């Protein structure tokens, strides 16, 4: 599915965006971009290990450890649920955040396996002094296809820049998932039922063998 392919690529691009970049160029990056660069160093080393990409459970655990400090999952969960977040119980909020984080992490983890040839370039970042929100613009390059515009909404949270949305060719991940879960609410009738369904899909996906692109 093209949408899933692009979403996986977006997650991979976010945390390995400087993989093809000369390390000296890091000096030209601004703090939000450097937040991305720092994660790449950890992941690059693991990509060199052939046996690592054969163990999906290890990939998933490692990815979660690396991206958790760099993604504002609390904010993403609240934005995705929208109005539903305001009426959700403390338990529903906690469960949804956990299951949605699992969904995003496993989506990115599969990108380790699915994508081999690609590179990413940063576009110039216009950032005012004292700014606490920015959009980091990038382009994902793959042989034989047009560049894919992938932008990251980031905010300064307790002294750290964290991502809280990804826009693929102008389409927001948050908005896309909000529509999906709102539709599920209409079908299933309650937020608990939606969370239960998501939890079930996560269990099934994590126990399944990862697909490999030929």
N, C-alpha and C positions, 0 to 999 in steps of 0.2 A: 504494500500500500504506500503510495507516494507521500501522504501526510505523515505516516509513521516514520518513513525513511528520512524525511526532512527534519522531523522533530528529533530523532536520534542524532542526526548530524549536528543539529543545533547544540545539543548537550555536549557532544564530543568537542565541538568547536569551542565552546565556552571554556572548558578546562584544559584544552590542549592548543589554544589558539596561537601560541608562540612556538609551537613545535618546529615549523620550518623557518623561523625567524632567527636572524643573527643575534646572538646574546647581547652584542653591543647596543642594539637598538632599544633594549630595555631602559636605557638611560633617558630616552626620549619619551617614555610613556608617563602618563599622569597616574595619580594614586588609584583611581577606579580600574584603570587598565592593568596596573601592577598587581591588583588583587587577583586578576585572572592569571597573570604571568606566574605568580607564586605557586598556584595550584599545579600549573603545568609541569614544573620541575619534579614534583612528586610522582606525577602520573607517567611522565616520559620514561623514568627509570623502570617502571613496572612493565611498560610496553615492550621493553627489550627482552623480557623474560618469556620465552616461548611457552613454558608450561603454565604460566600464570593465566593466560587467556583461555586455557582449556578448563579451568575450574570456575564456573559461573558463580558459585557461592562465595568464593574468595574475592572475585571481582566485585560483586555486589557489596560485600562488607567493606572492602577497601575504598570503593567509590563513596560510600556513605560517610566514611571517616574523613575523606578529603573535602567533599563538597559541603558537608554540614556547617562548617564555620563560615562558608562563603556565600551561602544562600539563606535568605530570610524566609524560612518555611512558615513561620507564624504569620507573617504578612501575606505570603502567597495564599495560604489556606483561607485567610479572612477575605481576601480579594476574590478568590474563586467562588466562595459561597455567597458573597455579596449580602443581600438582605437576609439570607438564611442564617448567616453567622450571628446576626443580632438576636435572633430568636432561639438559637441552638443552646442546649445546656452545656455546662462545663465539660461533662463527659463526652458529649457529641463533638464538641470542638476538638478535644484531645484525640479522640479516635479518628476523626476525619483528617486532622493534621498528620497523624502517624501513617495512616493508610495512603494519603496522597503523597507524602514524602517517599513512601515505599514505591509507589507508582513511578515517580520521577526518577528515583535512584535506579530502579531496574531498567527503565527506558534508556538511561544513559549508559548503564553497565553493558547493555547489549550492543551499544555503539562501539565498544572496545572490539567486539568480534566482527561487526558488520562492515566497518569502514577501514579501508587501507590507504587509498591514494587521495589525499586532499590537502589543502593548505588554506590558511586564513590570513587576511591582512586587516590591520586596524585602519580605520579612516580617521582623519583629524578630529580631535575632541576639543570642542569649545567649552571651556569650563570657567565660570566666574569665580573669583576669590570668595571663599567662604560658602560655596555651594554645597548643599547636602543631598542633592539629587542630580543625576546625570543620565544620559543615554549614550552608552558605548556602542558605536557603530562599527560593524565588521562586514566583510564579504568572504564567503566560503567559496573556494575555487576547487573544481574537480575537472579532470581531463574530459574534454568533449562536450561540456555543458556550460550554459551561461552562469556567471557568478550568482550566488544566492545571498541576498541581503539579510543578515541576521543581526538584530540590535538587542542590546541588553539594558533594561531599566535597572539602575542601581541606586541605592540610598546609603548614606552614612549612618550606621547604627552602632552606638557605643564605641565610636572611634574606628570602626571597621566598615569598609565598603562591601555591601552585600547585594546580590541580584534578587529582584522580586518579580521580574517578568522577562519574557523573551518574545521578541517580535520577529516572525519569519515572513519576509516579503510584506511587511506591514501588518501581518495578522498576529494579534496578541495571544500568547499561550494562555494567559489568565482568562481573557474573554472567551476563548474557544472552550476551555474546560468549564467555565461558568455556564455556558449554553448547554453543554453536555449534561452537567449535573442538574440543572434546572429542568431539562427534559426528563431526566430519570425521576426527579421528584414528582412530576406530573404522572408518570407511569406507576411508580412504586408507592406513592402516597405518603412517605415519611422520610425524614433525613436518616433515621436509623437504618431503614431498609436500603437506602442508597449506600450507606457506609458498609453494611453487611455484604452487599453485592461487590463493592470495590475490594473489600478484604478477601472475599472468595476468589476474585480474579487475580489478586496478588499472590495468593497461595498457589493457585494453579500455574501462574506464569513462572514463579520462582522454582517450582518443582519440574517444570518442563525443560527439555533440552534446548539450548539456544539454537536459533536458526543461523545458518551461515550463508553469506552471499557467495555465489559462484564467481 
